[in-house]
Amino acid sequence: MGDIVSLSSKYPHVGNRKIQHIQSSSTRSFFNGKNAMDDILSVLTSAHNLFEKGCYQKARIHFQRSYDMLNTFMDAVDERDELQCDIGLQIASTYHEQGLYDQANEHILCSEVLASKLDDRVRTANCFDAKGKISFMKNSLQEAFDYFNQSLDIKLLILPHNHIDISDTYDNIGDVYKKKCKHQNALAFYNKSLTIRLNLFEDTANLRLASSYHRLGSIYCLQRQYIDALVMHQKSLSMKLCLLDNASLPVANSYHEMGAVYWRQGKINDALALHNTSLETRLEIVGNSHLDVASSYHEIGIIYGIQGQYKNSLSMHEKSLKIRLDILGDDHLDIAASYYCLGNIFHLNNQQHDALTLHQKCLNIILKLLDDNNLHAADSYHAIGSIYMKQQRYNDALKMHQQCLSIKLADLGSNTLDVAASYNEIGNILTKQGKHNDALSLYQKALEIKLDVLGMKNIHVAAIYRSLGNIYCVLEQYDLAKLRFQKSLDILLDLRGSDNLDAASLYYEIGTIYHIQGKNNDAIGMLEKSLSIRLAIMGNASSAVAKSYYKLGSVYRSQLKYNKALSLHHKSLSIRLEILSNCNLDVADSYHEIGNVYYSQHKYSNAISAYKKSLNMRLEIYENIHLDIAKSYHNLGQSYYQQSNYPDALSMFQESLNAFIQLYDENHPTVADAYDNIAKVYDNLNYVTDANQMRKNASTLHSNLQLLSNKKENDKTVEIY
């Protein structure tokens, strides 16, 4: 939806040419009433204008009235059948636009009977077009493709090859290719259509030309050619505003598509403003139960997701899904798209089980409706792989991303941005698996593709430098990491200026490195830059803002500025509780870090309360033992130990030891430290034999790891995670 711009461009069966036909002197003689022709012409003109504005129900009433008037006032049977065939298709188009496909089909069949009776092959072709549009909306794409090609074969045989009706069918075929993610094929047919229309209309304001520019803009957006996309949409919008009111559906559709380009460019506020304007017009004209309104909710949901406003995003996507299910049923690509976006929100909200369920629903629909090797399926494999990554199921994640890569290579070739993105994701998995050299090799592959396709100064090149920075961080080569992050930042600042979310993220990454290196004042400078941008663009109720407060709190704790740290962590927690569910990993992290601050202030009871909240959430969310759970047990053990509550300390240290053994193996320094912690508790409980055994276990491990000389003395300050 959103590609409808005019009566004559989408349904040429009546339109201005048929109105002109009624006005002609030869047609006037067929009417038997003094003012009959003028009356019918007036009704048709009103119907046409209402359709152009998107007032489909009112337009249908007028079309039906003109249809009935022909029975009363027109005696010539063939001429009446011709006009009723055309008007019947237009009545069908009003039902189609409202998602009432059964009613639309009834009128198409009536028109098809009339076309057959007249032996009019062009009108038969128009019926094929109308049937194809219904099949298209029902996601029977091959059926739609067959109908459109039947129409095109007839038109090319009978009409001149530069006939306007042929351009309409080229558009229809292009729409099918677009839906199948065959963007180059779609572009070829849209350009064929545009060529015909430019020959006929030159570049004067015309809704058919506006339709062509609109479609081209949509394809350029999908191909990430955002500047070209905006040029096309602005051309289309300019023509529409010359011919229509601002508060009309075609204008709203342009605002919608331009909003889609803006959020992809990172211009979040501009995108949201355009989508809200479009939604307001759509609600006013077609009401809430319409696919265009569902599309608006869908796009606004995406923007809220980018802003980290997950509750608002969820609400928008659920509204969109409900409308789509009511109109389209269960098996439709738009339903799959809703499941996909809902899955992304649950993924970002760290609700991985729900996210996986939704993405699998999405994939099942795609595989049912399309062949296995299509780009929609590739996107689903990518999303499922990202969930497996979050669940630390790295082998499963790798399998998904390799399937995604295989489809992209087959469909797009090896030297494309989408393939580079897959190399990047697989590199991320290999990084997690400790295969750093293999990961670096893939990141370099991705960088080479992006430099070849885009040149140095491009946001996608900046993204690869950021990935390289991430892997150098994993390798603890922080100076190299910082150089890559800075290179990425320089490109972004040159292209977009400082007020964008990607720049904010890079300031955050550089600040994090400074924190690791102990350069806390530099860290605070970078993190505050990041926070300032995020607040300006996203407002306070955003997960990214909460993340900035969280990291700043951690830096201030390193500086022993505990009150400042606590204030920032509470700010972060407050936002997370507002926008996320109460049981969420980010919320758990906030409680954990608040516990760390209280521990540093020797407020052990407060620390224990916070650690327990964090632990309970982590136990509920993680399906298997996780390092975060082990850390929670460890920190609770340290807190109980400082309170001289040795039984509870022992219980927690034993839990942490069991967790560390499951996560690592027996020969790991963290396991050795865990044995030492238990030995300390046994000492205080006067369990001498048990204490000696634990110490012996630790000593053996340290010796095996050649770490005995670095072993910390028991009386040194204990570490908390």
Order of alpha helices (4+ residues) and beta strands (2+ residues): alpha-alpha-alpha-alpha-alpha-alpha-alpha-alpha-alpha-alpha-alpha-alpha-alpha-alpha-alpha-alpha-alpha-alpha-alpha-alpha-alpha-alpha-alpha-alpha-alpha-alpha-alpha-alpha-alpha-alpha-alpha-alpha-alpha-alpha-alpha
